[in-house]
Amino acid sequence: MVFDPREEDKNQNEPKNCVEKDINTDPWPGYRYTGLLRPYYPLTPMRLVPGDIQRPDYADHPRGMSESEQFLKGTSQIKTLSPEDIEGMRVVCKLAREVLDIAAMMVKAGVTTEEIDHAVHLACIARNCYPSPLNYYNFPKSSCTSVNEVICHGIPDRRLLQEGDILNVDITVYHNGFHGDLNETFFIGEVDEGAKKLVQTTYECLMQSIDSVKPGVRYRELGNIIQKHAQASGFSVVRSYCGHGIHRLFHTAPNVPHYAKNKAVGVMKPGHVFTIEPMICEGEWLCVKK
């Protein structure tokens, strides 16, 4: 099946071009932003997923709460997956990669992250997947799109991507009982040398930490590797967000900090599945939440 990201979702009355409405409403008047980026609201309504697609437990919860995750909250016990579970993870991660590749086709100046999210949503449905972010603790969209100074979990909106932006697209899909999570950072046209160095260093931090993954390694060691390389290049590591275990649960043990001298619990063993998601900043990091 060939997917056309320009295809209209026939079940939703949404304009093909999400910037047809030129009214921007500030959702947080008086909020002290850390940079030049501003949200472009109102958002389009939360998109629907056909009822015959398998859904995670939070999909229809009024607060988007995952009761299965809440049940295990605070535990440091790491689940060892069976060979059948590992195969389920391989399948869902391949599907997530396909969806992210479709999002990548959309990335260019003049496109909105809302439009990218629409393509992601349709691509998930075409693959019989539920877009994991949708309604996860009431997150309103099917993907996370983080532009420039937004560290992670950015909400797709109607702002046009601009030449010189950097954009991270974070995709997670749920298929046959498993979540597959991955992300990638893109340059919008020509970006400055500082942005190129930042993204390249972050990639190197990721690959160096992956190179160390093997049975017997402590999870806390990954942060030592990442911070050492980031600091050597003049950057700092965000401490507020970490990698995590993933399988039938979206987020679970182990906790995988990206900074040095952390106190993460656990030793890598065959059958463990987890993410490494280093978030690296120019200068000193400061995380402001809203």
C-alpha positions in Angstrom: 0.0 0.0 0.0 1.4 3.4 -1.0 0.6 6.1 1.6 0.1 9.7 0.3 0.6 12.1 3.3 -1.5 14.6 1.4 -4.5 12.3 1.6 -7.6 13.7 3.4 -8.9 11.8 6.4 -12.4 11.3 5.2 -13.8 10.8 8.7 -12.8 14.2 10.0 -13.8 17.7 8.9 -10.3 19.1 8.9 -8.9 21.5 6.3 -6.2 20.0 4.1 -4.0 23.0 4.9 -4.0 23.6 8.7 -3.1 27.3 8.3 -6.3 28.3 6.4 -7.4 29.9 9.7 -5.2 32.9 10.3 -6.3 33.6 13.9 -3.8 32.8 16.6 -4.9 32.6 20.2 -2.3 32.6 23.0 -3.2 29.6 25.2 -1.1 30.9 28.1 -1.2 34.7 28.3 1.4 36.2 30.5 3.5 33.0 30.4 7.3 33.7 30.6 8.7 31.9 27.6 12.4 30.9 27.5 13.0 31.8 23.8 11.4 33.3 20.7 9.1 30.3 19.9 5.4 30.7 20.6 2.5 28.2 20.2 0.1 28.8 17.4 -3.5 28.0 18.6 -6.3 27.0 18.5 -5.4 23.3 17.8 -7.6 21.1 15.7 -9.7 18.6 17.6 -8.2 15.4 18.9 -8.3 12.9 16.0 -10.2 9.6 16.1 -8.8 6.1 15.8 -11.1 3.4 14.3 -12.6 1.1 16.9 -11.2 -2.1 15.3 -7.6 -1.0 16.1 -6.2 -2.4 19.3 -5.8 0.4 21.9 -3.6 0.8 25.0 -5.4 1.1 28.4 -5.2 4.9 28.6 -6.8 5.5 25.2 -10.3 5.9 26.5 -9.5 7.0 30.0 -11.0 10.5 30.8 -7.6 11.6 32.2 -5.5 9.5 29.8 -4.1 7.5 32.7 -2.5 4.2 32.2 -3.7 2.0 35.1 -1.1 -0.7 34.2 1.7 1.8 34.5 0.3 3.3 37.7 0.2 -0.1 39.2 4.0 -0.5 38.7 4.9 3.1 39.5 7.9 3.4 41.7 9.1 -0.2 41.1 12.7 -0.7 39.9 12.0 -4.3 38.7 12.9 -4.6 35.0 10.8 -7.0 33.0 12.7 -9.6 31.0 11.0 -10.2 27.7 10.4 -13.6 26.2 11.6 -14.4 22.6 8.0 -14.0 21.5 7.8 -10.6 23.2 11.1 -9.5 21.6 9.7 -10.4 18.2 6.6 -8.3 19.0 9.0 -5.4 19.7 10.9 -5.9 16.5 7.6 -5.7 14.5 6.3 -2.6 16.2 9.6 -0.8 16.0 9.8 -1.4 12.2 6.3 0.0 11.9 7.3 3.0 13.9 10.3 3.5 11.7 8.0 3.5 8.6 5.8 6.2 10.2 8.7 8.3 11.1 10.0 8.1 7.5 6.6 9.4 6.3 6.9 12.3 8.8 10.4 13.0 7.4 8.9 13.4 3.9 6.8 16.2 5.2 9.5 18.3 6.9 10.3 21.5 5.1 9.8 25.3 5.5 6.2 26.3 5.1 4.7 23.1 6.5 3.1 23.1 10.0 3.8 20.5 12.6 0.0 20.0 12.7 0.2 18.8 9.1 3.0 16.5 10.0 1.0 15.1 12.9 -2.0 14.5 10.5 0.2 12.5 8.2 1.6 10.5 11.2 -2.0 9.8 12.4 -3.1 8.5 9.0 0.1 6.4 8.6 -0.5 4.7 12.0 -4.1 3.8 11.1 -2.9 2.5 7.7 -0.6 0.1 9.6 -3.3 -1.0 12.1 -1.5 0.9 14.8 -2.6 3.2 17.6 -0.5 6.4 17.9 0.7 6.0 21.4 1.0 9.7 22.4 -2.7 10.3 21.7 -4.6 10.9 24.9 -1.6 9.6 27.0 -2.3 11.7 30.1 -4.5 13.8 27.8 -1.8 14.6 25.3 -3.9 16.0 22.4 -1.9 14.8 19.3 -0.5 11.6 17.7 3.2 12.7 17.8 5.5 15.0 19.6 7.1 17.8 17.5 9.7 19.9 19.3 11.1 23.0 17.6 14.3 24.8 18.5 14.3 25.5 22.3 11.5 23.0 23.0 13.3 20.1 24.7 10.7 17.4 24.1 7.0 16.6 24.0 6.2 19.6 21.9 2.5 19.7 20.8 2.0 20.0 17.0 0.3 23.2 16.1 -0.3 25.6 13.2 3.0 27.5 13.2 4.8 27.3 9.9 8.3 25.7 10.0 10.9 28.3 9.1 14.3 28.2 7.4 16.9 27.7 10.1 14.6 25.8 12.5 15.6 22.4 14.0 12.8 20.0 14.5 12.6 16.8 16.5 9.8 14.4 15.6 9.1 11.8 18.3 7.0 8.8 17.1 5.6 6.0 19.2 3.1 3.4 17.9 1.1 0.7 19.6 0.6 -2.6 17.7 -0.4 -6.1 18.9 0.1 -5.1 22.5 3.6 -3.4 22.2 4.8 0.1 21.9 7.7 1.1 19.6 9.3 4.5 20.3 11.9 6.4 18.2 12.6 10.0 17.2 14.8 12.0 14.8 16.0 15.6 14.5 15.8 17.5 11.2 17.2 20.7 9.8 14.8 23.0 8.1 16.8 24.3 5.2 20.1 25.9 6.1 20.8 26.1 9.8 23.7 27.9 11.6 26.9 26.1 12.6 25.9 26.0 16.2 22.8 24.0 15.5 24.7 21.6 13.3 27.3 21.0 16.0 24.6 20.5 18.6 22.7 17.9 16.6 25.9 16.1 15.6 27.1 16.0 19.1 23.8 14.7 20.3 23.9 11.9 17.7 27.5 11.0 18.8 26.3 10.9 22.4 23.6 8.4 21.4 25.9 6.2 19.3 28.6 6.1 22.0 26.1 5.1 24.6 24.6 2.4 22.3 28.1 1.0 21.8 28.4 0.3 25.5 25.1 -1.6 25.7 25.7 -5.3 26.7 24.8 -7.6 29.5 26.4 -6.7 32.8 26.6 -2.9 32.2 24.9 -0.7 34.8 22.2 1.6 33.5 23.8 4.5 35.4 26.9 4.2 33.2 25.1 5.5 30.1 24.9 8.9 31.7 28.6 9.1 32.3 29.3 8.4 28.7 26.8 10.9 27.4 27.8 13.8 29.7 31.5 13.3 29.1 31.1 13.7 25.3 28.5 16.5 25.5 30.7 18.6 27.9 33.8 18.0 25.8 32.0 19.7 22.9 30.8 22.6 25.1 27.2 21.4 25.7 25.2 20.4 28.7 22.8 17.5 29.4 19.1 18.0 30.3 18.4 16.2 33.6 14.6 16.4 33.7 13.9 13.8 31.1 15.3 10.3 30.8 15.3 7.1 28.7 13.0 4.4 29.9 11.9 0.8 29.6 9.3 0.1 27.0 7.3 -3.0 25.9 3.7 -3.6 26.7 3.9 -0.4 28.8 4.8 3.0 27.2 7.1 4.0 30.1 8.4 1.7 32.7 11.6 0.5 34.5 14.5 0.9 33.9 15.0 4.7 34.3 17.8 5.7 32.0 19.3 9.1 33.0 21.6 10.8 30.5 23.7 12.7 33.0 26.8 11.6 35.0 26.9 10.4 38.6 23.2 9.4 38.5 21.7 6.8 40.8 19.8 4.7 38.2 19.1 1.2 39.5 19.7 -2.0 37.5 22.1 -4.0 35.4 21.5 -4.8 31.7 20.4 -8.3 31.0 19.3 -10.3 27.9 15.6 -9.6 27.3 15.7 -6.0 28.6 14.3 -3.4 26.2 14.8 0.4 26.8 15.3 3.7 25.1 18.3 6.0 25.2 17.2 9.6 24.4 20.0 12.1 25.2 18.8 15.7 25.2 21.7 18.1 24.8 21.6 21.9 25.1 23.8 24.9 24.3 25.0 26.6 27.4 23.4 25.6 30.7 20.1 23.8 30.6 16.9 25.1 32.1 13.7 23.2 31.8 10.4 25.2 32.0 7.2 23.1 31.9 3.7 24.1 31.0 
